[in-house]
Each structure stands twice: as structure tokens, then as C-alpha cells.
Amino acid sequence: MNLQFISDSKGKITGVFIPINEWNDLKNKYKEIEQEKIGVPEWHKALVLKRLEEYKKDPSSAVDFDKAMDDIEKEL
């Protein structure tokens, strides 16, 4: 796939350009790709609500996002 990445003035990737013929191939392969609304499964909603309640009970149990990302990257 011949993707082109679009970056802002700081070099951060802000978008991706996909050639139209490759986009059409993806649309044929994945019929639902252009759907604007993709539903969230009920089990996922329930899990998020459970974790939110756990956080409300003990906010100190939350892990800083940057630290979590660093920990994940170390395991890769």
C-alpha cells in the first residue's frame, strides 16, 4: 500500500493519504469501512463503566498516561 503521511509544522503526523484505487480496494474488501457510526459492544460499555466506578472509589489507583505508555513501550 502506497500511503503518504501528512505532518504538521512540528513533524507530528496528522493524517494519511491513501490513493483512490487503494481506497476502492479497501472498500470492496471491507464493506463497512465507510460507516460513520460503528457501535460499541455492550460488554465494552459495561467494562468502561465498571472501571470508571473503580476510579471514582480510589482515584489514586489510576496510572499516569505517559507512564503507562512508557511501560507498554518497554515491553515491546
C-alpha positions in Angstrom: 0.0 0.0 0.0 1.4 3.4 -1.0 0.4 5.6 1.9 1.5 9.2 2.3 1.7 10.7 5.8 0.7 14.3 6.4 2.6 16.1 9.2 2.2 19.4 10.9 5.0 22.0 11.3 6.4 20.1 14.3 6.6 16.9 12.4 3.7 15.3 14.2 1.7 13.0 11.8 -1.8 14.4 11.5 -3.2 12.5 8.6 -2.8 9.8 6.0 -3.4 10.0 2.2 -4.5 6.8 0.6 -4.5 6.6 -3.2 -8.1 6.3 -4.5 -7.5 3.0 -6.2 -6.3 1.5 -3.0 -9.2 3.1 -1.1 -11.6 1.5 -3.5 -9.9 -1.9 -3.0 -10.3 -1.5 0.8 -14.0 -0.5 0.4 -14.6 -3.7 -1.7 -12.8 -5.8 0.9 -14.3 -4.2 4.0 -17.9 -3.3 3.1 -18.5 -1.5 6.4 -15.4 0.8 6.1 -17.4 3.9 5.3 -19.9 3.6 8.1 -19.9 6.7 10.2 -21.4 5.1 13.2 -19.8 1.9 14.5 -21.5 0.5 17.5 -19.7 -0.2 20.8 -20.5 -3.6 22.1 -22.4 -3.7 25.4 -19.7 -5.7 27.1 -17.3 -2.9 26.4 -19.6 -0.2 27.7 -20.1 -2.3 30.9 -16.3 -2.7 31.3 -15.7 1.0 30.9 -18.5 1.9 33.4 -17.0 -0.6 35.9 -13.6 0.9 35.6 -15.0 4.4 36.0 -16.7 3.4 39.2 -13.5 1.8 40.5 -11.6 5.0 39.7 -14.2 7.1 41.5 -13.8 5.0 44.6 -10.0 5.3 44.5 -8.6 7.9 42.1 -5.1 7.2 43.4 -5.3 3.8 41.7 -5.1 5.4 38.3 -1.8 5.3 36.3 -0.5 8.3 34.6 -1.0 8.0 30.8 2.6 8.8 29.9 3.9 6.3 32.5 1.6 3.7 31.2 2.7 4.3 27.6 6.4 4.1 28.7 5.7 0.8 30.5 4.0 -0.6 27.4 6.8 0.5 25.1 9.4 -1.2 27.3 7.6 -4.5 26.8 7.6 -4.2 23.0 
